[in-house]
Amino acid sequence: MFKWRTIWRDLKETRGYIAFAAIMFIAGIFIGGSNPAFRSFLDAQLTGLQQLVETVDQAENRTFAMITVIFLNNAIKSIFIIFLGAFLGVIPILFLIINGMVIGYLLDRVAETPDAMPVFELIVKGLLPHGIIEIPAIIIACAYGMRFGILIVRALGSLLFARDKLSDSGDRLVSFMVRVVPVIIMLTAGLLLASIIESTFTGWLLSL
């Protein structure tokens, strides 16, 4: 179960979902950065993030608190989003689009602020160092959530219309539950590394 070859083969089987998840995330970035209709909604999302920052600022050890808050926030959401995919895979798609919209909206606000850091510099210094790990991890988690949703749909279809295929659908679900465990561990480790980078190296780069 924990062999790299098995994990890689399972990721290859999920590549269609991963590609679709990446498209949804990129679409969210464009929507958030170009559609003012969502401004109030996205302001509320940024307010929630600001509250997390304020919580970290009050901590005695700010760096450790920042690592903990970022890691738990991302890891818990990523694990939950896999299994919330059971609801027809809709929630992972919404999660991707909303997160993409927040990034797009934030970059658009920075671009409109005269004295702010140039957007390209913000992306290179503030997003890429940790985002190169964090964003693919979230995309993969959502891809597995969508895959889980499709398996649930197929199992329900077998239950209602093709009872002779119900056993096969059940075996596929059990296999998914077993094979997703090492993927969750791998994603969690990646998100921990990303939170450490964001709390230390990214902050240092932005301060230069």
Residue pairs with C-beta under 8 A, 6 or more apart in sequence:
1 178
1 179
1 181
1 182
2 182
2 185
6 179
6 182
7 179
7 182
7 183
7 186
10 179
10 183
11 18
11 140
11 183
14 140
14 143
14 144
14 147
17 143
17 144
17 146
17 147
18 139
18 140
18 143
20 143
20 146
21 92
21 93
21 96
21 139
21 140
21 142
21 143
21 146
22 139
24 93
24 96
24 97
24 100
24 142
25 96
25 97
25 99
25 100
25 135
25 138
25 139
26 100
27 97
27 100
28 96
28 97
28 98
28 99
28 100
28 101
28 103
28 104
29 100
29 101
29 103
29 104
29 107
30 100
30 104
31 38
31 97
31 100
31 101
31 104
32 38
32 42
32 100
32 101
32 102
32 103
32 104
32 105
32 106
32 108
33 104
33 105
33 107
33 108
34 104
34 108
38 101
38 105
39 105
42 101
42 102
42 105
45 98
45 101
45 102
46 102
46 105
46 106
49 102
52 69
52 73
55 65
55 69
56 62
56 65
56 66
56 69
59 65
59 66
63 199
63 200
66 195
66 198
66 199
67 195
67 196
67 199
68 195
70 194
70 195
70 198
70 199
71 191
71 192
71 195
74 134
74 137
74 138
74 191
74 194
74 195
75 187
75 188
75 191
75 192
77 95
77 138
78 137
78 138
78 141
78 187
78 188
78 191
79 141
79 184
79 187
79 188
81 91
81 92
81 95
81 141
81 142
81 145
82 92
82 141
82 144
82 145
82 148
82 180
82 184
83 145
83 148
84 91
84 92
84 145
85 91
85 92
85 142
85 144
85 145
85 146
85 147
85 148
85 149
85 152
86 148
86 149
86 152
87 149
88 149
88 152
88 153
89 145
89 146
89 147
89 148
89 149
89 150
89 153
90 149
91 145
92 141
92 142
92 143
92 145
92 146
92 149
93 142
93 146
95 142
95 145
96 138
96 139
96 142
99 138
103 127
107 119
107 122
107 123
110 116
110 117
110 119
110 122
111 119
116 122
117 125
117 126
117 206
125 202
125 205
125 206
125 208
126 202
126 205
126 206
129 197
129 198
129 201
129 202
129 205
130 194
130 195
130 197
130 198
130 201
130 202
131 194
133 190
133 191
133 193
133 194
133 197
134 190
134 191
134 194
134 195
134 198
136 190
137 187
137 190
137 191
137 194
140 183
140 187
141 187
144 180
144 183
147 176
148 176
148 180
151 169
151 172
151 173
151 176
152 173
154 169
154 172
155 166
155 169
155 170
155 172
155 173
157 169
158 165
158 166
158 168
158 169
159 166
159 169
